[in-house]
Amino acid sequence: MEPVATPQHCPFDYAEALEFDPLLRQLQTEAPVSRIRLPHGDGEAWLVTGYDDVRTVTTDRRFSRSAIIGRNFPRMTPEPIVQDEAINVMDPPASSRLRSLISKGFAPRHMERMRVRTQHVVDELLDRMEEHGSPADLFEHLAAPLPLTTICEVLDIPEGDHAQLRAHARTMMDVGIDNRENAVRAKADLRAYFAKLTAHRRENPGDDLISALAAARDGDELLDDQELTVMAMVLLITGQDTTTYEIGNIAYTLLTRPKELAMLRARPEMLPQAIEELLRFIPFRKGVGIPRVATEDVELSGVKIRAGDIVHVSYLTANRDGRKFDRPDELDLERTGPAHMTFGWGGHHCLGAPLAATELHVALGTLLKRFPDLRLAKPAEEVAWNKTSIWRYPLALPVAW
C-alpha cells in the first residue's frame, strides 16, 4: 500500500486557450489516485485520474452520489451548482427509474424532430451571419445563440424569457467567491420559474420535451412534480451553455489546424467520428465536477480509499490516459478505440448527449459546407478566453470568409 502524500492544493484555475492543465497532468503522471484540496467546501478529497479507475468509481455501487447531499463537499464553485433532488445526485435504483423515464423524451421520434428544429435554427443563424458580412464573431452569431435557442424550442420556452434564464444559468457557473448570494438567488428563481412552467404543461401538454417527460410512463411510473421541475432545470442549464462552449472550442481547434480542417472539408462523412475525437481531445472544463462518497473501504491502483471519503474523478485526464489511447495528446480525427468520457460515464452519463451531439453535427457540418473559405480573422494568440467560469471557451471567435 502506497503512503498517502500531503494533499495538493488544487485551484484548477488554468485557462490558457485550450492547453491541458499542467497540474492535472502532473497529478495524472505522479499520483493517479491523490489527495487534493479544492477552493471551496470542507476538508480534502481523493482525485482519481486513470481511465479504468474513473470507470470503476462511476459504475461501482460502493461509490455514492446521494451521500454528498447535506455535506459541504470540496468543490470548484462557492455555491453547489447541483440541486439536492436532481438525478445527478441519485444512486441506482432511484436514478435508474428516472433515467428510464427521461430517456423516453430522447426517443428516436423525438430526436428526429429536434434535429429538424436544430437545422432550422442553424440555417437562420448562418443566414444572419452571412448578411452581417465578413468578418463576424462566430461565437456571437452561432455558438452562443444556437444551444439556448434549440433547448428553449425543445422545451417550448417563450422567447421573451430566454435572456433571463441564460443569465441565471451563467450566474450559477461563476466561480467568484463574491458571487455566492447571486448564485443562491439565481437557483431559487430558476426553480420557481420551472415549477410554474411544468405545472402548466402537465395541465396543457404540447409538442415539447417537458410535455413528453410529463407523459412518459414506465409501467405505472410517472415523474412527480418535483422531479419534472428539477429535470427541466437540469436540461436548461446543462443543455445550453456546455454545447455553446464546445461549438466555440471545436471551431477554434479546427480553424487553428489547417490539415484537420482540410480533411473534414474533403471528407464530410468523417464528421461524426471527428467530433468524437474532438470531444475527447479538448479540455472543455476546469478541474472536477460532482464527487461521490465511498460507502466502504475500496482499493484503487494500490491506494486505500476509506468509507466516508469524498472521491472526485477527472474525465479530462481519463480522456488523455496513454494506457487507453495511443498518442493521447495528439488530435487524430481518424482515431478509433475506447469511448471518450466527456459526457460522463456509467449511471450519470449525460442524458442530453444525443441532443448535444445533434447540435454539434448540424452546426459544424452546415458551417463547413456554407463557408468553404472560413478562417480566423485574427491571429490565434489574440483570441480572448474566459477566465472566471468552470468552463473553458473563447469569449469571441472572429472569423472571415
N, C-alpha and C positions, 0 to 999 in steps of 0.2 A: 504493500500500500504506500503510495507516494505521500510525503509530508505535504501539508497544505501551506502554501505560501501566504505571505501577508496580502490582504485584499488590495487589489489595484483600484485606485480612484479612476473612474471612467466617465468623464463628462460627455463623451461621444458627440463632440461639437464640431468635428471635422467637416468642412464644407467647401473643399477646393474642387470646383467643377464636378465631374463625376469620377474623380480619382478615388481609389479604395482607401478607406480609413486605415492609416498605418497602425493605430492602436489595436484595432480589431485584428489586423494581420499578425501583429506581434503576439496577441493572446492565442490566436489560432495556431501559431507556429510553436510557441514556447510552453503553453499550458492549455491544451484543448478543452480541459474542464478546469475553470479557475474561479477564484473568489473575487468579487467586484463590489465596489460601492458606486451607486448612481447618484445623480444630482438631487433627487427628491425621494421621500419615503424613509422608513426606519430600517436601520441595520444593513446587513450585507446580503448578497445573493450569489448563487452559482451562475456562471455563464458557460453554456455548452455550445461548442463551435463546429464539431465534426458532423458530416452528413449523416452517418449511421447513428451517432449519439442523439442528434436532433430528431431523427426519425423515431428513436426509442422514446424520448421524452414526450413527443407529440402523439404517440399511439399507445403507450403503456398506461394501464389504468392506475398504476401506482403514482402517477403524477396528475394532480387535480387542479383544474382551473377554478372550480367553485370555492375551493378552500382559501382563495385570496380575498373573498368577499368579507368586508369588515376589517381587513388588515390594511395598515398604511404601508403597502408594499413598495420596495425600491423600484423607481421608475424614472422616465425621462421628463415628464411634464409635472408642473406644480399640482394640478388637479387631475385625477384619473380621467381619461377620456371615456373609458368603458362604463356602461350602465350596469348596476348590480344585477338586474334581471335579464340582461342581454344574453343571447345564445352564446356569445363568445366567452362567457364565464360559466357555462354549464358543462357538466360532465355527462357521458352516457349513463343511463339510458334516456334521461330527460332531454338531452340535446339531440339524441337520435330521432325522437318523436318530432321535435321541432324541425330538424333538418329535412326529414321526410316530407313534412307538410310544405315547408318553404320551397323545396326543390321542385314541387309541382308548379310553382309560379314561374320556374325557368324551364318548363317542359318544351319540347321542340316546337309545338304550335305557337307558344308564347314567344319563343326565341326568334322565330321567323318574322313575327310581327315587329319585334324590337329591331331586327336587322333592317327591315324596310324603313322604319322610323329613323333609325340612325343614318341610313343612306340619304334620306330626305334632308335631315338636319345638316349633314356634311356638305351636300350639294349646295344648300342655301348659304352656308358659311363661306365656302370657297368662291361662290358667285360674288359675294360681298368683298372678299379679299381681292378678287380679280378687278372688280370695279374700283376699289381703293387704289390699285396700281402698285407697281414695284418702285421702291422697296416697301415691305409691310412686316408687321410683327406677327409671326406665326403663332406665338403664344396667345396674343390678344384675339386674333381672328379665328383660330381653330382650337388650340389646346384648352384654353380657359372656358369658352362657352359650350363646347360640344358635350362633355360628360354631364355637366349640370343641366343643359337643355334636354339631353336624352333621358336622364334619370327622372327629371321633372315631367317629361312627356309620359314616360313609362308609368310613373306614379300618378299622373294627371294632376299635377300641382299648378294652380293658376300662375300665369306669367308674372303678375304683379308681386308675387311672394318670393320669386327666385332669389333676388339680390339679398334680402334679409336672411333667408335660410343659408345661403352661402356664407354670409358674414358670421352667423352663429357657428357654423362648422369650422371656419378658419380660426375663430377665437378659441375654440376647444383644442386646436392643434398647436397653439403657440406655446413655446417652452419658457417664456419670460416669467420670472417669479412675481412681477407686479401685475401679471395677467390673471392671477388665481380667481379673484372675485368676479371678473368679467366671464371667465370660463364657467364658473358655477351658475351664473345668471343665464348664459347662453344655453347651457344644457337644460335648465328648467324651462326656458322659453321654447326651445325646440320640442321638448316633451309635451308641453301644453298644446302647441300647435298640432302635433301629430295625434294627440288624444282626441282632439276635436275632429280632425280630418278623417281618422279611421272610423270613428263612431258614425260619421255621416255616410261613409262608403258602405258600412255594414247595412245601413238602412236603405241606401240608394246605390246599389252596386252598378259599376260601369264597366268599360272595356279597358281596365288598367290593372297594374300589378297588385296594388293594395286590395282591390276588389277580388282579384284571383286568389290572393293569400287569405282573405276573409272567408272565401268559399271553399278553400282547399280542405279536403277530407282524407283521412287515413282511417278507414273503417268508420267508427263513430267519432273519431278525434277531430277537433277543430282548434285553431289558435284562439285563446281567450283575448279579451280586450287589451289587457296589459301587454301580452306577447305581441299582438298585432301592432300596437303603438310603438313599442321598443324596436321591433323589426323594421318598421317603416323608417324610424330614425337612423338605424344602423345602415340601411340601404342608401339613404340620402348622404350620410357622412362618408361612408366607405365607397359609395357608388359614383362619386363625382371628383373629389379632389385628387385621389390617388391616380385615377385614369388621366386626369388633366396633366399631372406631373409626368406620367410615363409617356404621354404623347410628346411633350416637350423634350424629355430626356432621349427618347428614341430618335426623334427628328434631329436633335443636336448630334447624337452619336453617328447617324448616317451621313449627315452633312459635313462632318469632320473626317469621314473615312471614304474617300473617293472610290477605292476599289470595291468595297462592300456595296456602296450606293449604285455603282455601275452594274454590278452583278444582279442586284434586285431589279433594276430597270430592264436589263436584258432578259431576266427570267422571273417575271412577276408571279409565276406559280409557286415560287420559293417562299413567298411572303409568310404564310403561316409558320413554317419551320424557322424562318429567320426571326420572327417575332419571339418565338420561344427562346431562342438563343440570346436575343437582346434582353429579354426579361431576366434570364439567368445572369447575364454579364453586368448589367447596370446596377450599381448600389443605390437603390431607389429611396432609401430612408437612412436615418442615423440610428445607430445603436440597436435597441431591442424594443419589443412590444409588450404584450400582456404575459406575465410569468405564470408559472404553475407552482404548486406546493407538493413536495414529496410526502406521501402518506405513510411510507415505511422506508427503512434503510434500503438504498439501491447503490450498486457499484457501476460506475460508468468510466471506461478507459482507465481502470485501476484506481479511481478516486471514489471514496465512500461519501455518498450524499445521505444525510441523516433525515429521519422522519421529521417533518415540520420545516425543513429548509425550503427557502424560495429558490426556484430554478428558472432562469431566463435561457432562451435559445437564440442563436443568431442564424436566421435564414440567409443572411448575406455571406457569412463565412461558409455555410453549408454549400452554397452555390459556387464557391471557389475552392472546394476541397479537392486537392490533387489526387487523393486516393479514389475519387469517383469520376473526375473529369480530367481527361488528357489536356495538357496545356490550359489549366483553368483560368489563367489571367489573359488569355487570348480570346478575341471575338472571332468565332468561326461560324458563319451563317449556315454552313452545310453540316454542322455538328449533329450527330445523333447520339443517343445514350440515355443516361438517367434523367428523370424529370427534374426540373428546377423547383425550388421551394418558394418562389416569390409570392405565390398565392397562399402560402402556409402549407400545412401537411396534416394528414390524419383527420381526426374528428373536428378540427377547426379550419380545414381547407376552406378558402373563401367561397361562400355560396354564390356571390355575384361574379365569379370568374368568367362564366360564359358571356355575360353582358360586357365585361371589360374587354375580353378577347374580341368580341364582335366589334366594339367601338374602335379598337386598335387596328384591326384588319381593314375595316371600312375607311377609317380616317387616313391611314398611311397609304393604302392601296390607291384610293381616289386621288390623294395629294400627288403621288409619284406619277400617276397617269396624266393628270391635268396640267402639271407643271414639270415637264421633262427637263427643263433647264434650271430647276430650283437650286439655289446655293445660298450660303450665309452671306449677308450683306455687310458684315464687318468681321475682322479677324476673330477667331475662336477665343483668344485670350481676353478679348474685350467684352465677351458675354458676361452679364452680371448674374450671380446665383443667390438664391435665398439662403440666409444665414440663421434665421430665427425659428424655423419650423422643424419638426421631426422629419419632414420630407425634404428631399433634395431635388431641386429643379431650377431651370433658368427663369429669371424674373421677366425677361423679354428675349425673343429669338428673331432678330431682324433677318429677313430673307429677301432675296431678289430673284428675278426670273427674266 
